[in-house]
């Protein structure tokens, strides 16, 4: 292939919001999409809409990673589960940020959608989502539920996690976006919801 064929398409906020919410305009049932961004950015919400619209598999990494009582799935098992989901589905949308399996996820995608929102937007979203889940006692992966103590006061607080990992994720995704080591064909970066 010519080097010009390998140059990825990069788009930053060039897709109108109404078109962003209509994935069928940009993808099809064979699309292999990754939705990335810091915790609370809205990855799962967007990924579910894309999966539903296109009729492709929704691969939520948190659902494969977390066991009962917030236990982590062993790395080898987690890798195997992710590989199986990818191999069994022609088209899919993966959402989640797990650096330890980045070679598997990014290495399998043809499109990355990066939700690169401001820290203010992300923190507002993670706070409101967490409060909604606590009040509703929403069951998450493997029957886990978020509690006020765990979410706000615990050493594994999702609020503290989102705050503390924001700069690291921003740097990580900026580097991946610019260097494109996995040769992703289409890189989409949205700085506004």
N, C-alpha and C positions, 0 to 999 in steps of 0.2 A: 504494500500500500504506500501511496505517496504520503509524505509527511503532512501535507495539508489535510489529508483525510483523517489524521490522528488528532488534529487540533479540536479540543472540546468546544461545544457551544457554551458560552457563559452568558447568563442573563441575570441582571440585578434589578429587581422591581420593575422590569419592563412589561410584565404581564399584568394587565389590568386586574383589579381585585375581583370583579365579577367573573373574569375568565379563569382566575386562579381557583375559584370555587367550582369550576366545571372541568374536572380532570380529563374528560373525554375529548376535549379540544387539543390536548397535548400528548396524551398517552393512549395505549391500546391494551388489549388483553394479554399481550406478550411482554409488556413493560416490566422491568426489574428495577424498582424504585426504592431508594433509601430516603427516609425523612429524618433529618438530624437537627440538633439544636440543643441548647442547654435544658436542664430539667425545668419543666413548667412552660416551655415555649409554645406548646400546642401540637407537638409531633403526633401524638396518638389521635387527636381529634381530626387533624388533616389526613393522616394515613387511613383512618377508617372511612372517611368520605371518599378518598381515592379508590380504596378496595371495593367499596359498595358500588360506586359509579361504574367501575371497569369490570367488575365481576372477577377480581383477582384475589389471591390469598393475602390476608392481613396477618403479618408475622410480627407479633408484639414481643420484643425481646424480654421485657420484664416478666411476661407470663411464662417464659421458658426458664428464666433465671431464678425466680423466687419460688421456694417451696413453702410448706406450712410453717407457721410461726416465724416468718421472715428468714428462713434458712436459705442459704445460697446453694444452688445446684453446683456440684463439683464441676470444675472447668472442663474435663474431658466429656462429661455427660452433656453439659451445656453446648459445647462445640458440636457434638453429635446431633443434638436436637435441632440446632440451627442448620447444619448441613442437610439434614433430612428434609426439613421444611423447604429449603431452597431447591433441592434435587427433585422433590415431588411436585413442584409447581412451576409451570412455564412462566407465568407472570405473577408478580408478588409486589407487595410494599412492606418494607421492613422499617420499624421505628424503634429507636432506643440508642443509647450511647454506651457501648461496651467496648472500650479500647482493646481488651484482651481477645476479642474475636473480630477486630476490625478487618483483618486480612480476609476473613470469610465473608463478611457482609459487604464491605466495599469492593472486594475482589469479585463479587457476583453481580453487582449492580451495573446498570447502564445509565441511570439517572440519579443524581443526588439533589434533593430539595433541602436547602439549609435555611432554617428559620433563625435568622440572625437579628433578633430583636434587642432593644435596649434592656439594660438591667431593670429599669423601672417597670417596663411592660412585663418582663418575665416574672419578677417578684410579685407583682399584683396578681398575675395569673396563678402562680403557685400558691399564694396565700388564699385566694378565693377557692381554688380547686380543693385545697387541703381542708379548709373549713367546711365546704359542701360535703366532702367525703366523711368527715368526722360527724357532722350533724345527721347525715343520712345513714351512718353506719354502713357505708357502701362496701360490699365485699369485693376485694381485688383478687389478685392472683393467688391460687391455692387457698382461698377462703380468708386471706389476711385482711385486716381492717386497720385503718389509720386511727390513732388515738391522739388526744390533745397532748398527753405526756410525751409520747414517742415523736410526734410531729413537731412540737415546739420546744420541748425541754430535754429530750433524750440526746445522747451522744450521736445518734444516727438521724437526727432531725432532718427531714426533707427541706425545711426552710433554710437551715444552716447549710445543707448540702448545695442547694441551688445558689445561695449567696457566694459560698466559698469556691465552687467549681466554675462559676460564670467566666472569670478571666481565663482560666485554663482551657475551657471549651472554646472560647472565642479564638484564642491563639491556635489551638489544635485545628479547628475547622478552617481558619484563615490559611494556615500552612497547607492543608490538604486541598483546599480550593485553588490556591495559587500553583502548587507543585503538581497536583493531580497524579500522584504516584500509581494509582490503580487504573489509570487511563479511562476514567468515566467519560462517556460520550456527551452527556448533557449535565451541566452544573447550573442549578438555579439557586439564587441567593435572594432572600426576601428580608428587607430591613424594616418593613412595616407590616403589621397584620392586615 
